[in-house]
Amino acid sequence: MARIAGIDLPNKHVDIALTYIFGIGRSAASKICATVGIDPGTRMNDLTADEITRLRQVIENDYQVEGRLRTEVSMNIKRLMDIGCYRGIRHRRGLPVRGQRTRTNARIRKGKRKTVAGKRKAPSAK
């Protein structure tokens, strides 16, 4: 099992296996395969040690992945929260950041519903 950027890559096609690394998607994986000169349909177990080394070097030199990328993303969010912009306030409150509606839906960001006492319809007078 090949280990690149601290991740054990499964025995799948190279372009699919590379997507297990945080920060590498399908298009980046295809570009990496083209740069290294590997057929994207080759299985990870079929790669030679030299090809794995070349993959590792290209990823380390040209792409920001895993820990460094996670750190940068969290620092960007922290910066937004520190300057107090709209997006930062939404992050701080745990609400949707990109303009989604919150009157209904948005349960993933808002969490489990909090019931409010006395929010029942009044009985109809007959």
Buried (B, 14 or more C-beta within 10 A) or exposed (E): EBEBBEBEBEEBBBBBBBBBBBBBEEEBBBBBBEEBEBEBEBEBEEBEEEBBEBBBEBBEEEBEBBEEBEEEEEEEBEEBBEEEEEEBEBBEEEEBBEEEEEEEEBEEBBEEEEEEEEEEEEEEEE
